[in-house]
Structures are given as C-alpha cells and as structure tokens.
Amino acid sequence: MAGIIDTIKLAGTLVLAIPAALAGIDMLTNGQTAIGATLIGLAIGLVVIQHWLTMPTDIPELLAKRVVGTVAEEPESEPDDDR
C-alpha cells in the first residue's frame, strides 16, 4: 500500500519523466529515432529506478515502517466468557 510520501515521490519523478518521454515521441515521429528512443528509455528508466532504488534518505522511513509494524500489531480476539 503506497503512502502519501510515495505518491509525492512518484509525482516528482513523473514531472521529469513525462516531458522527456513526450520529446522522445516527437523526435521518433520526426525521424530522429536514436535520440527519440534514448529519451524514451531514459524516461522509463527514471521511473523504474525511482521505484526500486533505496536511497540513503529512505532508510529512516523504512525503519519507521518496520517499527510501527511490530509495535502496532493487531490484538488477538478473545472469546467472550460472559455467556
């Protein structure tokens, strides 16, 4: 489940990747296939790397998620003995 921080990171990456991909598509249609394919590949690579790469600034966030997951475990349901 993606959080708000992950969504903001993806939006920031797409701000850079979409114009490069659009320029690549335009160059492909104008006959500059090498530059166009390179720009499209770089745009795709930027999104993929941002999604899979763990940066040093992401480590505190990952640790916080792990701590919250262990501390905030759901309690086991107890049977009602009041009957």
Secondary structure by P-SEA (a helix, b strand, c coil): cccaaaaaaaaaaaaacaaaaaaaaaaaaacaaaaaaaaaaaaaaaaaaaaccccccaaaaaaaaaaaaaaaccccccccccc
